[in-house]
Amino acid sequence: MNDAEKIAQVTEIVQSQNSEKIFEVVSLALSIEDEEDRDLYLLDAIRWLVKNENWQKAYGAAQLMSESYEKSQALQEIADYTVSIGHLEKAFSIFSEAEKAADNVAEWQKAELLHNIAKSLRRTKAVFKADEVWEKAIAAAQKGEDSPSSQDSYDSSSVLAEIAEHFAAEQRIEKALGIAQKIKNIGKKERVLQQISVYSQQVKRVA
């Protein structure tokens, strides 16, 4: 069976929601020879497993992924699920693994992954830890802005703008402004400063 046939079968199982094929879908995804495709379809399989409340199997499958964007994503989503069922200690351990997996990607991707992990941590009321992860996300995005690749630099500015806007939406206006002022892409900087101004006015009206 070639990769295209394996991918077609993984997709068919995931779409069919046939819970009897839990072991088959992971084995099939793992047997895909192309590493990038393997991680992409393992992520699909892991999301399907989580949806079917089989997070332990999903977690086991995530351990078999190469260090990648998809692995960090998978671990974060598994951690989110374990929070939802009250396994907080396990969730924090998996969030840490997701953070570690984010070390092996482009800076803008790392910043994006860390931003998402921080938002998940914030939802669990782990405020101090969330802020720690946000600082790492900001640092990664700022480093990415200095990339010789104009696309990577632009994407890094985009993530910084997203983080700044998130802080503004949470009424942390000073923090948002501090991030926004350092954005190197002028267009992104101006747009997010305008958005922060809107949030700031809303905060003043509420106060």
Secondary structure, 3 states (H helix, E strand, C coil): CCHHHHHHHHHHHHHHCCHHHHHHHHHHHHCCCCHHHHHHHHHHHHHHHHHCCCHHHHHHHHHCCCCCHHHHHHHHHHHHHHHHCCCHHHHHHHHHHHHHHHHHCCHHHHHHHHHHHHHHHHHCCCHHHHHHHHHHHHHHHHHHHCCCCHHHHHHHHHHHHHHHHHHHHCCCHHHHHHHHCCCCCHHHHHHHHHHHHHHHHHHHHHC
